[in-house]
């Protein structure tokens, strides 16, 4: 028992505390200086994140089949959690907008801002490539499946699909795959520029996470039960599904570690934007982001210990 507690403390102290401190610094900055979070978010979305995806994939040894497997785990986990949330919502006789809100806050984890940092601290640079690929595919899922669920049929599928396929991370993923398939050499200035920009992605993402959480104002007591359901689905059920899918697909080593750990991240801040945009339940979304982020060390610590075996 003492050895297990010592192991958990070491994992928490070395892998999660640095992440929480970085996000906490962003939170303090957000509270005190009230920076333009939207501009920082757009800078991250359009510049830092695509560079991280491109350079991580172009410098990795991931083969085509492995990329497809990561995509299957990412999308399969998200769709399974959405269907489960819908089943729970209908069994509880919730209103349609509330069910849609529950599905979005339960299915889309913070694979970028929080996940990439935790994954790298836990397993080193070797897992960054599959983790970045997971992040890219989950980003596409947010802006396709997530928008479809949030809009509840109010937006044509063609528009939803077009939006997802024109994301900066999607472009970065496709370009990196093209270079990998053709074996074309990437020009040195491009490599150096994208590497330089990618190095700023994770620290900016973590700071941005803290700033975004600082904007959460309300604690809807009437929604605490739903927040609890979302936390269970996001922090426990999602990594369980990812573990089963990874096993079924035969994933092993760093790729398996990356997809399972990335699937266990707290609720992504982007769901607050979806909830506001489509008049779902912004208070539920904000509370889910905050609560799952605060609870995540309790679930991520034993999960990292399990994956390190």
C-alpha positions, 0 to 999 in steps of 0.5 A: 500500500505504501509503495503504491501511494509513493508511486502515485505521488511520484506520478502526480508530482512529476507529471500533473503538478507542472501541468496544473502550475502552468495552467494555474499561471494562465488562470491568475493572468486571466483573472488579473489582467483579463487578456484578449483570450479570443485572440490568443485562442485563434493564434493557437488554433491557426498557428501553433497547433497545426505546426505541432501536428505537422512537425510531430507527424513528419518526424515520427515513424508512424506508418499509414495503418497506425495513423488509421488505427489512431483515428479509429480509436479517437473517433470510435471513443467519441461516438461511443460516449455520445451514444451513451450520453444520449441513452442516459439522457433519454432514460432520464427524460431530459429535454433534447437541448440538455441531452445534446449538451450532456453529449458534447461535454462528455465526449470531447476531451481536452486532448490539446491544451491539457492532454499533450502536456500530460502525455509528454511529461508521462511518457516523453517525446516518443509519444508526442507524435501519436498524441498529436495525431489523436489531437488532430483527429479529435479536433476534426471530430469536434467541428464535425460530429460535435457541431452536428450534435450541438446543432441537432440538425439545424445545420446541413451535413455538407456545411458541417463536413466542409468546416471540419475538413478545412481546419488548420490541423486537418491541413497540417495532418494532410500535408504531413501525410503527403510528405510521408507517402511521397518521401519528399524532403521537407525544405530546411527553412520550413522544418526549422520554422515549424519546429520553432513554432511547435515548441510554443504550442504546449506552453501557450495551450496550457496558459490558454486553458487557465485563462479560459477557465478563469472566464467560467463564472457560474456554478449551476447547482441544478446541473450538478448531477449532470456534471457528475455524469459528464465527469464519469463519462469523460474521465472513466468511461472514455479511457475504458472504451479507448483501452478496449478499442486499442486492444482490439486494433492491436495497438502497443507501445507509445501509440497505445499509451498516447491514445488511451491517456489522451482519451482520459482528459477533462472536458475541452473548453471548446464545448462552452463555445458550442453550447453558447453558439447553439443555445444548449446549456453554457452553464453546464458546459462551463461547470463540466470544464472546471469540475473535470479539470479539477478532478482529472488528477484523481483519475489520470494518476492511476491511469498513468501508473497502469500505462507505465507497467 
